[in-house]
Amino acid sequence: MDTNKKEAPLTLSEAQQQVDSWIKQYGVRYFSELTNMAVLTEEVGELARVMARKYGDQSFKAGEKDNIDEEVADILWVLLCIANQTGVDVTEAFRRSIEKKTKRDSQRHINNEKLK
C-alpha cells in the first residue's frame, strides 16, 4: 500500500454527508443545537489556547502540543453538525458568503492603508 498517496479532496457537501453518516452510525443522535453551540464555543477556545501559545506571548505547558490542525478540524466538525441539524447547505451558504464579501469589500481592503 502506498502511504504517500493522497486522497481526493473532500467537498463541503461530502464532508457534511460524512458527518451525518458518522452520527447515525456511531453517535446515536446529534446533540441538541444549543449543546452543539456550547461545544463549538469550547472548540474555538481550544484553538485560541494553541494560537496564544504558538503565535502569542504564552508558552506551551508540559504535555500541551501544537495541534492547530486538530482544533480546526474539531471546529469544522461541530459547524457541520450544526449545519446538518438546522438544514444549512454549507456549500451554497459559503458561495453566497463569498459573493457578499466580494460585493461589499472588493475595494475596501485593497484601499486600506493599514494593510500596505
Order of alpha helices (4+ residues) and beta strands (2+ residues): alpha-alpha-alpha-alpha
